[in-house]
């Protein structure tokens, strides 16, 4: 299983999870786990996804989510789980 971590931060609005989930489904990305919270009016979310069946290149999927983030005024970052783990290892 190839995993990625998708982080999303920005002003809360209706449909954020729906739009990101729809984009994941469009590219055959499975959401394994998700956590989200709203701190005052700031939306924060982390998704763990399986990209084993990804129907495009990783960079194309990442670019699509970043473009969606710009459209929704959100910061969306996508990284492989192994890179995420390496960055956060002490």
C-alpha positions as CSV (number, residue, x, y, z in Angstrom):
1,X,0.0,0.0,0.0
2,X,1.4,3.4,-1.0
3,X,0.2,6.1,1.5
4,X,0.2,9.9,1.4
5,X,-0.6,12.5,3.9
6,X,-2.8,15.4,2.8
7,X,-3.0,18.4,5.0
8,X,-5.5,21.3,4.6
9,X,-5.6,24.6,6.4
10,X,-7.7,27.7,5.8
11,X,-10.8,29.6,6.5
12,X,-13.8,27.3,7.1
13,X,-16.5,27.0,4.5
14,X,-19.2,24.6,3.5
15,X,-18.0,21.6,1.3
16,X,-14.3,21.5,1.9
17,X,-14.2,17.8,2.8
18,X,-16.6,17.0,0.0
19,X,-14.6,18.7,-2.7
20,X,-11.3,17.2,-1.6
21,X,-12.9,13.7,-1.2
22,X,-14.4,14.0,-4.7
23,X,-11.0,14.9,-6.2
24,X,-9.5,11.9,-4.4
25,X,-12.2,9.6,-5.8
26,X,-11.7,11.1,-9.3
27,X,-8.1,9.9,-9.2
28,X,-8.9,6.6,-7.6
29,X,-7.3,7.6,-4.2
30,X,-8.8,5.8,-1.2
31,X,-9.2,7.8,2.1
32,X,-7.9,5.5,4.9
33,X,-8.3,8.0,7.8
34,X,-9.3,11.6,8.3
35,X,-9.3,14.0,11.1
36,X,-10.5,17.6,11.0
37,X,-11.3,20.4,13.4
38,X,-12.5,24.0,13.2
39,X,-10.6,26.4,15.5
40,X,-12.8,29.5,15.6
41,X,-13.2,30.0,11.8
42,X,-10.0,28.1,10.8
43,X,-10.4,24.7,9.2
44,X,-7.7,22.1,9.8
45,X,-7.7,18.6,8.3
46,X,-5.2,15.7,7.8
47,X,-6.1,12.8,5.6
48,X,-4.2,9.5,5.3
49,X,-4.8,8.1,1.8
50,X,-3.8,5.0,-0.2
51,X,-2.5,6.0,-3.7
52,X,-1.9,2.4,-4.8
53,X,-4.5,2.7,-7.5
54,X,-3.7,6.3,-8.4
55,X,-4.9,6.8,-12.0
56,X,-2.3,9.6,-12.8
57,X,1.2,10.6,-11.8
58,X,1.7,11.6,-8.1
59,X,2.7,15.1,-9.2
60,X,-0.5,15.5,-11.3
61,X,-2.6,14.5,-8.3
62,X,-0.7,16.9,-6.0
63,X,-1.0,19.7,-8.5
64,X,-4.7,19.2,-8.9
65,X,-5.2,19.4,-5.1
66,X,-3.0,22.5,-4.9
67,X,-5.0,24.2,-7.6
68,X,-8.2,23.2,-5.7
69,X,-6.7,24.8,-2.7
70,X,-6.0,28.1,-4.5
71,X,-9.6,28.0,-5.8
72,X,-11.0,27.5,-2.2
73,X,-8.4,29.8,-0.5
74,X,-6.9,26.9,1.3
75,X,-3.3,25.6,1.8
76,X,-3.3,22.0,0.6
77,X,-0.1,19.9,0.9
78,X,0.3,16.3,-0.3
79,X,3.3,14.2,0.6
80,X,4.3,10.5,0.6
81,X,4.0,8.9,4.0
82,X,7.6,8.0,4.1
83,X,8.7,11.6,3.5
84,X,6.3,12.7,6.2
85,X,7.7,10.1,8.6
86,X,11.3,11.1,7.8
87,X,10.5,14.8,8.4
88,X,9.0,14.1,11.8
89,X,11.5,11.5,13.1
90,X,13.7,12.7,16.0
